Amino acid sequence: MADSSKKMQIVFASAECAPFVKTGGLGDVAGSLPAALVRAGAEVIVMVPKYATIKDEYKAQMEHFSDFYVSLGWRNEYCGLEKLEHDGVTYMFIDNERYFARDYPYGFFDDGERFAFFSKAITESLQHLPAGFECDILHCNDWQTALAPVFLREFYQGLPLYDRVKTVFSIHNVAFQGQFSDTVMEDILGVAHIPAAASQLRCDACSINYMLGALRYADAITTVSPTYANEIQTPEFGEGLDGVLRERSYALQGILNGIDVAGFDPATDKRIAANYTVDDRSGKAVCKAKLQEELGLEVRDDRPLMVMVTRLTRQKGMDLVMYALDRILVGGVQVAVLGTGDRDYEDGLRYFQDKYPGTMAARIEFDPALSQRMYAAADMFLMPSKFEPCGLSQIIAMRYGTLPIVRETGGLKDTVIPYNEFTGEGTGFSFSNFNGDEMGDAVFRAARLFWDNRDAWNQLVTQAMSQDFSWTRSADKYLDLYFFMHPEIERPAAVVDEPEAVAEPVAAEEPKAEAKPAADAEVKPAAKPAAKKTTARKTTAKKATASKSTTASKTSAAKTTATKATAAKTTSAKATTARKRTTAAVKKATEAEVVPEVKAETAAAEVKPAAKAPAKAAAKKTTAKKTTATKSTTKKAATTKAAAKPAAKVEETPAAPKAEEAVEAKPAAKTTTRKRTTMTAKKATAKAAAPKAEAKVEEKPAIKAEPEPKAAEVKTAPKATAKTEPAKEASVSPAAPTEEKAPTKKTSVRKATAARKRR
C-alpha cells in the first residue's frame, strides 16, 4: 500500500552548486533541479563541500548543525555539517578545511582523497540529518560523488536506516571519471580486503576508476540527454566505459537538463540593453545594434550576427570553426566569440579579428554579463561540438530568440529541431558529421533564410522562443524515476500528470533484454508436444520451427497438443490397425511417388528451413516425404493424398515410446535392402549422419510386422530407402528402445546380401 502521508525525501550530492560554487553545467543542475523537485512536492537536502571560495554572505547565513568523524582508510577525519536554507531548499555543507579550504574546487594532487572523503561523508551524514528526514533517494552526480553508492553498499548495508535508500548516479560528462592509482583502495578507501569492491573499482592492472564503481553499484543511472545515453554505450563516446554501460543499459536513461527560465528571461533580464518578448521583439534589434557597437562591428541590421560563448577546446568544435571561419566571414556573416581555452584557438581568433575588422570580434575572457548581451543580440548561435552531453548554451540562445546552429550529437540533437523549408517547422539548424564544410553549409543555410525569407525566419524565432525548457519538466522526469524505485510512497496529486511514465525510467529498457527470451518462450511450448511424438533427442531449434509448420495445419496442431497425454493409451490398438493397412498404403504411396518425385523434392526443400533439419528433408526425398508426413502433415498432405492417409494414422500410432514408433518404418527398410547391394548399403551408412539415422529409425518401425513388399514397390522406392537401411544401423546403438530390433535388422541385411549373390 502506498503511504499517502510520507513525502519523497531526497539527498542530492554534488561537488558544485550554483550560486555557491560553479565551474560548469553541473553547478547549474545542482542549483536548479533540487528547487524544482521541492516545488513538485519532494523534500530535498543538497550536500556540497564547504569551499573557501563560497562568498562570505552565504557563509554568514550558515548555522552549525552537526559534527562527527569519518573513517577514511586508516584515518579518522573531522566532518561538520553547516546548514543553510536558500530558496526553499536545505543545503548541508560538508566542512573539512584540510580538504576544502582551497582557492579552487578541483585540480589538486590529492583530489582522489578529497572526494573519497566527500563521498564517505555523504553516506555517514545520512544518520545525522534533521529529525523526520529519512533518505529515500541518494542522488549522486559525476565522479566526485561516485564512491557514495560503493560505500553505502559495502559499509552500511543491513543497517535499518540505510535499507530503504536507493541510489541514483548521474553522468554529466563521461570523459571525467576520476581515475587514480590502486594504492588508494587500501590507504584511503579501505576496500582492498573486499574482493567484490576491489574488482569492480579496478579499471586496469594498477588503476581504479571512481565512476566505474558508481556504474556498477548504483540502482539507477541517468545522464543529461536521451541521445547521449545511447552514445556513451558506443566505443566512440563511451571513453572506455561503454562495456559496463551496455551491461547496465536496462538501468540507464537520459533526462534532458532544463534552464532557470526566470534567470534567463529576455522580458526581465537587467543585463541586456533592451527587454523584449516573443510577441514584441523590437528590443532585440536594439540589443543587436548596441552589441555591434560595443564589439567594434559594423552596425548593420541587414547582416546576420553569429556568436559563440564557449570554452575554446576541440570538444566544442573549434577545429571546425578555424577551418570554416574564412569562408563564413567572406560570405557576409558577422562573428563574435567569447571564451577562453587552448592557446592555439585563442591566437587563431585574434588573427581573424585582425584580418576582418568590423566583421569579426574575439573576446578572450570570461564575462557572464557580456555573454548575456551576446545571447540577446545575436541572430545565430554556433555550437558545433564534437560531443555534448546536454549543453545549456543552445537552450539559452533559443530562450533569447537566437537560432542555434549545432552538430547533431547528444543534447544538441535532442533540443534543436532542424528547420524544414517545406513545412516551416524547426527551432534552428543542424549538421550531422564533424566536418568543417558541413558546418559552413549549415551556417549559410541559416544566413540565406535570414536574407531571403524574413517571414520564415521570424516564424522560426517564434517557435524557438516558445519551447519549454524549464526545470519543472525535467523534475517530473526525475520524480518518475524516484517513485518507480519507491512504489510504496504515494506521489503527490500535483505531479500525477504522467502516472504511467513512472515505469519508463528503468523498466522501459528491461523489455529489450527480455524480448529474446520471451520470443523463445512462445516457440518452445509449441515445440514440446511435437517433440514427444517423434523424438525427444531432437534439438529444440529443429522442433521449434517444425512445430510452426505443424501448427499451420489445424488438424495436426490439434493432435500435437491434444494427444500428448492420450497417445500412449491408444498406441497398441492403433498400431495394430496401422500395420494392417500399411501394405496397401505403401503400395499406393510408392506408386504415387514415382510421378510426384519432383514435387516431393520441392516439398522437402520447404520443410527443410521450417524444421531446421537438413538431414531429414534434403537427403531422402521419398523418405522425407513420409517422415514429414508423420511430423508435420501441413505440406505433405497437399502433395500426395496417398501419403497423407498413412501419415495421419502414423501420428496416432507413435505415442508409445520411441521403440514402438521405430517399428513402423522397417518394412520399407527391408524392401530396400533386398534390392540394394551390400556396397551401396555401406556407402549410404558412411554418408548418413546421426541425426538422419534417428529420423529414419522412427519411420521404419511403422511397418515392421508386415509381409515383405512386392516387386513393384521395390522398384519405385529405391532412392529413398537405400539410405534408410544404413541410417537404421547407425541409429540402432544410440536409441535404447530400438536395441531389441537390432538382430533383426542385421539378419535382414545378411539375407539381402545373400539374395544379391544368388542372383
Protein Blocks (a to p, Z undefined) as FASTA:
>chain_A
ZZfkbccddddddfbdcfkbccbfmlmmmmmmmmmmmmnopacdddddddfklcfklmmm
pccfbdcdddehjbccddddddddeehiacdddddfklmmcfbfghpfklmmmmmmmmmm
mmmmmmmccehiacfbdcdedjklmmmmmmmmmmmgoiaklmmpccddddfblkbnopad
fklmmmmnopmmmmklmmmmpmbfkbccfklmmmmmpmbdcdfbfklmmmmmpfklnnop
lmmmmmmmmmgccddddddfklmcfklomkbmbdcdfklmmlmmmmmmmmmmmnopacdf
kbccddddddddfknopmmmmmmmmmmmmnopacddeddddfklmmmmmmmmmmmghkac
cdddddfklmmmmmmmpmbdcdfbfbdfkopmlmmmmmnopacddddehjllmmmccddf
knopajbdcdfbdcfklmmmmmmmmmmmmmmmmmlmmmmmmmmmmpccbfklmmmmmmmm
mmmmmmmbccdfklmmbmmlmmmmmmmmmmmmmmmmmmmmmmmmmmmmmmmmmmmkbcfk
lmmmmmmmmmmpmklmmmmmmmmmmmmmmmmmmmmmmmmmmmmmmmmmmmmmmmmmmmmm
mmmmmmmmmnopaklmmmmmmlmmmmmmmmmmmlmmmmpmmlmmmmmmmmmmmmpcfklm
mmmmmmmmmmmmmmpcfklmmmmmmmpcfklmmmmmmmmmmmmmpccddfklmmmmmmmm
mmmmmmmmmmmmmmmklmmmmmmmmmmmmmmmmmmmmZZ
